Amino acid sequence: MTLELSDKQREALGRPVVGPIYVVDPVTHARYVLLPDAAYERARALFEEVPFDVSEAYPLMDEVARKEGWDAPELDAYDHLDPRRAP
């Protein structure tokens, strides 16, 4: 949906703004935030629900663990401490 700016809104956008610009519905008193499209696009992912499967992150987690030395042979000595491993 696209709405046209009122003269008052256009005027407000033309001045330097330190914080957000709020728009209030005079009937319902609901408040909205008016922001430039570029700012919305940067924050858009925060508002959208995107399905995420944690298993998609496993390769990256493995890569980070390798870089941090978690696959070093000297750490194999700790394997016997894992209670999930059969003796």
N, C-alpha and C positions, 0 to 999 in steps of 0.2 A: 504494500500500500504506500502511496506517495501523497503527501499533503503539501500544500504550498505554505511558505512562511508568511506570517502576518508582518506588517510594517514594523511593529514593535520587536518582533523576533529578529528580523533582518537588522534592525538598528543595534540590538544587543550583540549580535554576532559580529558586527563591524567594530565594536570596541574591544580593547584588550581585556581578556577575561582571565582571572586567576583560578577560579574554580569552575564547577559545572554550571550549566545554565538549566534551570528548572522551569518546566512548563506546567501550569496548573489548570485543570479542567474546572471552569467556574461553576458547573452544575454538580459534578460529583466530588469535587475537591481532590481528585486523584492527582498525584504529582508524577511527572515524567522528566527524564533527563534528555536534553537536546545536545547531541555531540556530532562532530564532523564524521563523514562516512569513513575516512581513513582511520580514525580512532576506533570506530566500531569494528572495522575489519580486523584490526590488531587484536581486539578483545573478543571477537566473535566466538572462538572456540570455547571460551569460558561459559557461554550461554547455551551451547548446543550439547545435547546428549548424544555422544558417539559411543557405540558399543565397543568395549575394550576387552580383549582376551589376554590375560596376564601371560599366557604361554608365548605370545608374540614378543615379549620382552626377554625371554630366556636366552636367545643368542647374544644379545647385548650384555646381559648379566654375566654370562660365561666369559665374554671377552674382557669385561672389566675385572673379573676375578683373576683371569690369567695375567693381565697386566699388573695386578697387585701382588702376584706371586703365590696365589692360592694353590697352584698346581706344582709347587716346588717339591721335589722328592723328599726333602727333609721333613715335610709336614705329614708324610705317610705314617710316621710314628704315632700320630694322634688317632689314626683310624680305629685302633683297638678300643678307644674310649667311647665310640659311638654305640649306644645301647641297642640300636636297631640292627646292628650287624650280628650275625650268628657267630658264636665262638669257633 
